[in-house]
Amino acid sequence: MRTGRAPRRRPARGRALLLTAVAAAGALTLTACEDGAKSSGSGGNYVTGPSGISTVAKGERVDAPKLDGETVDGKTLDTTELKGKIVVLNVWGSWCPPCRAEAPSFAKVSQELADAGKPVAFVGINTRDTSKQNAAAFEADFKITYPSLYDPSGKLLLRFPAGNLNPNAIPSTIVLDKEGKIAARTLAPLGEQQLRSMIDPLLAEQ
């Protein structure tokens, strides 16, 4: 009887291990694009609302790092030269489905704010794309008119101060106030209304 039971138990354990491995692989696939490492760090003086958008009170914000380098279209950009404007930083990759889902909202809001003469600058940070051609095709497909820094290895993202609002997912969006300080962040794709909810309060600040 013992020898007859053993073969039946081993396949059951094997199937359980296989299912566990498949589930783990699926989770890794999701975190590579949609969720990323959703740890918000420690010691940050910020509040995260039900929408997943974290905000920082004006007197508690920290300086954003200098982000500079070559853009997808071959020009150069330095975000420290944008002080005096609200800066919307969007981390994206052409290979990322949530990035594609939010791109129309970014294209629309950025154009509407520009047409209205609002002091808002949009800057993309393109990461993990192996060629500028893929990134440029993405921008053309979604009519993205603002520049994107080309950061295939993610080095620019490592410049953000630890323990605060880091862009540690793809997509991520960080909004800087007019003094170049980190005011808001989300680690999820944004619709038009959510994006405006990160920008409008900063436009109203004195």
URURWO-V54051 format. One record per pair of residues at least 24 apart in sequence whose ideal C-beta (glycine too) atoms are under 8 Angstrom apart, sorted by the first residue. I is the first residue (numbers start at 0). GAP is how many residues later the second one is. Records with the same first field share a line. If there is no record, write none. Layout:
# URURWO-V54051
I=GAP, GAP
This chain:
# URURWO-V54051
31=138
32=60, 62, 63, 64, 65, 66, 137
33=62, 63, 64, 135
34=134, 152
35=132, 133, 134, 136, 151
36=131, 132
37=130, 131, 149
38=129
39=125, 126
40=121, 122, 123, 124, 125
41=121
42=120, 121
43=119, 120, 121
45=118, 119, 139
50=135, 143, 146
51=134, 135, 136
52=131, 132, 133, 141, 144, 145
53=111, 130, 131, 132
54=128, 129, 143, 146
55=109, 125, 126, 127, 128
57=119, 125, 147
60=116, 118, 120, 121, 122
61=99, 102, 119, 120
62=117, 118, 119
63=25, 96, 110, 112, 116, 117, 118
64=94, 95, 96
65=93
66=56, 58, 82, 89, 92
67=81
68=80, 81, 82, 87
69=79, 80
70=76, 77, 78, 79
71=52, 54, 60, 63, 64, 67, 75, 76, 77, 78
72=63, 74
73=58
74=72
76=46, 70, 72
78=44, 97, 101
79=100
81=39, 41, 98
82=95, 96, 97
83=35, 94
84=34, 35, 36, 93
85=33, 34, 35, 89, 90, 91, 92, 113, 116, 117
86=33, 34, 35, 36, 88, 89, 93
87=32, 33, 34, 35, 85, 86, 87, 88, 107, 110, 111
88=34, 35, 36, 78, 84, 85, 86, 87
89=32, 33, 34, 35, 81, 82, 83
90=33, 34, 36, 66, 76, 78, 79, 80, 81, 82, 83
91=32, 33, 34, 35, 46, 56, 78, 79
92=33, 34, 35, 36, 42, 77
93=32, 35, 40, 41, 43, 44
94=33, 34, 39
95=74, 75
97=72, 73, 90, 91
98=39, 71, 72, 90
99=38, 42
100=88
101=69, 87, 88, 89
102=35, 39, 41
103=38
104=85, 86, 87, 90
105=36, 38, 84, 89
106=35, 36, 37, 38
107=84
108=83, 86, 87, 90
109=34, 35, 36
110=34
112=86
117=85
118=59, 84
119=79, 83
120=25
121=24
122=24, 25, 26
123=24, 25
124=24, 26, 31, 32, 42
125=24, 25, 26
126=24, 25, 26, 27, 29, 30, 43
127=24, 26, 42
172=25
174=24, 27
176=25, 28
177=24, 27
